[in-house]
Amino acid sequence: MGMDIPHLHACIHYQPPTFIEDYLQEVGRIGRSKKERENAGHEQVIATLLYNRDNLERNLGLLHDKAVKPPDLQDFFSYIGSTQSILNRSASRSASFHR
């Protein structure tokens, strides 16, 4: 969000973000300055999350679509394996040059 507003003491989300990390980061931006909060007469900050079942189902669908699938993992590990063998050959050649 890029916000640094010291007098922000409440946050309302009209639907849940897809990832809990996003929610925590956004909520963490409220009430950063204890001095500003005390000057405004607030002892605490308030975060409100409004949601319904459709929001949760939408988020679960997005997470399912973004999930890593077995073929993706196979491709990844094949790539890592080929890269590792290249690195091993390079390291053995490098070691032979230092002898």
C-alpha positions as CSV (number, residue, x, y, z in Angstrom):
1,M,0.0,0.0,0.0
2,G,2.9,2.4,0.6
3,M,1.1,4.4,3.2
4,D,2.8,6.1,6.2
5,I,0.1,8.1,7.8
6,P,0.7,8.5,11.5
7,H,-2.9,9.4,12.4
8,L,-4.5,6.4,10.9
9,H,-6.1,4.4,13.7
10,A,-8.7,2.1,12.0
11,C,-8.9,-0.1,9.0
12,I,-12.0,-1.6,7.3
13,H,-11.7,-4.3,4.7
14,Y,-14.9,-4.8,2.7
15,Q,-13.7,-8.3,1.7
16,P,-10.8,-10.5,2.8
17,P,-7.5,-10.3,0.9
18,T,-6.6,-13.6,-0.8
19,F,-3.5,-14.1,1.4
20,I,-3.4,-13.7,5.2
21,E,0.1,-12.1,4.8
22,D,-1.5,-9.3,2.8
23,Y,-4.1,-8.7,5.5
24,L,-1.5,-8.6,8.2
25,Q,0.6,-6.2,6.3
26,E,-2.3,-3.8,5.6
27,V,-3.6,-4.0,9.2
28,G,0.0,-3.5,10.5
29,R,0.0,-0.1,8.9
30,I,-2.5,1.4,11.3
31,G,-1.5,2.9,14.5
32,R,2.2,2.7,13.9
33,S,2.9,5.9,15.9
34,K,2.1,5.4,19.6
35,K,2.6,9.1,20.2
36,E,0.1,10.1,17.5
37,R,-2.3,7.5,18.8
38,E,-2.1,8.8,22.3
39,N,-2.4,12.4,21.1
40,A,-5.6,11.5,19.3
41,G,-7.0,9.8,22.5
42,H,-6.8,6.3,21.1
43,E,-5.5,3.5,23.3
44,Q,-5.8,0.9,20.5
45,V,-6.3,0.5,16.8
46,I,-9.3,-1.2,15.2
47,A,-9.3,-3.5,12.2
48,T,-12.6,-4.6,10.8
49,L,-13.0,-7.3,8.2
50,L,-16.4,-7.6,6.3
51,Y,-16.9,-10.8,4.4
52,N,-19.5,-13.3,3.3
53,R,-19.3,-17.0,2.1
54,D,-18.9,-15.9,-1.6
55,N,-15.8,-13.9,-0.6
56,L,-14.3,-17.0,1.0
57,E,-15.2,-19.3,-1.8
58,R,-13.7,-16.8,-4.3
59,N,-10.4,-16.7,-2.3
60,L,-10.3,-20.5,-2.1
61,G,-10.7,-20.7,-5.8
62,L,-7.9,-18.2,-6.4
63,L,-5.6,-20.2,-4.1
64,H,-6.5,-23.4,-5.8
65,D,-5.8,-21.9,-9.3
66,K,-2.4,-20.5,-8.0
67,A,-1.4,-23.8,-6.3
68,V,1.7,-25.6,-7.6
69,K,0.6,-28.6,-9.6
70,P,2.6,-31.9,-9.8
71,P,3.8,-31.4,-13.4
72,D,5.1,-27.9,-12.4
73,L,7.1,-29.6,-9.6
74,Q,8.4,-32.2,-11.9
75,D,9.6,-29.6,-14.4
76,F,11.2,-27.6,-11.5
77,F,13.1,-30.5,-10.0
78,S,14.2,-31.6,-13.5
79,Y,15.6,-28.1,-14.1
80,I,17.3,-28.0,-10.7
81,G,18.8,-31.5,-11.3
82,S,20.2,-30.4,-14.7
83,T,21.5,-27.2,-13.2
84,Q,23.1,-29.0,-10.3
85,S,24.9,-31.4,-12.6
86,I,26.2,-28.4,-14.6
87,L,27.4,-26.7,-11.4
88,N,29.1,-30.0,-10.2
89,R,31.0,-30.3,-13.5
90,S,32.0,-26.7,-13.3
91,A,33.2,-27.1,-9.7
92,S,35.2,-30.2,-10.6
93,R,36.9,-28.4,-13.5
94,S,37.6,-25.4,-11.2
95,A,39.1,-27.7,-8.6
96,S,41.4,-29.3,-11.2
97,F,42.7,-25.9,-12.3
98,H,43.7,-25.1,-8.7
99,R,45.9,-28.2,-8.4
